[in-house]
């Protein structure tokens, strides 16, 4: 009996479908990040959350952290600049590089996850200063 017909083959097909679904979601995030206004000075865009971890489901949002130099001060204005252009299901959040590094230093879960397990779709996350 070939492994494609047995339980191992079924598991391999499930894993392949999950990886393909994850790759499709990451491609959506990459496309969105590529279309960000250049005046924002985007430093990085990183998929975080369940899609990055691989434990997403049908109802999961596609969480994207955008780190950019020239963001409005107020979060509502940031949402207008970045979030309104997002397609349904994509949930962008935006921080400046200093905010990202400050949150990373404070142990913020999103910042830590972005650094440890995030999927970078544009640019590169800022590095913390050497101690």
C-alpha positions, 0 to 999 in steps of 0.5 A: 500500500502506498503512503499516499493512500494511508494516514500519512498521505492524508496528513501530507495533503492536509499539511500541503493545503495549510501551507498553500493557504498560508502562502496565499495569505502572505502574498496578499499581505505582500501585495498590500505592503507593496502598495503602501504610499511611499511617503510613509517611509515604510521600513518593514511590513511583517505578518504576525499572529495566527497566519505567521504562526500557522494556526489560522482558521477560516475566521482569522484576520491577516494581521500586518505590522507596518513599521514606517518613519512618517506616520501621523501621530494619532492612531485614528489618523494612522488608520485612515492612512493605512487601514482604510486601504486594506482589503477585507480580512487584512488588519494592519497596524502601524508603528514608527521604528522608535515605537516598535523598538520601545514596545520590543524593549517593554516585551509587547507581545506583537513586537516580540512575535514580529521579531521572533516568528513574523513573516517579513513581506517588505523591508527589514525590522529595526534592530535594537541598539547594541547593549 
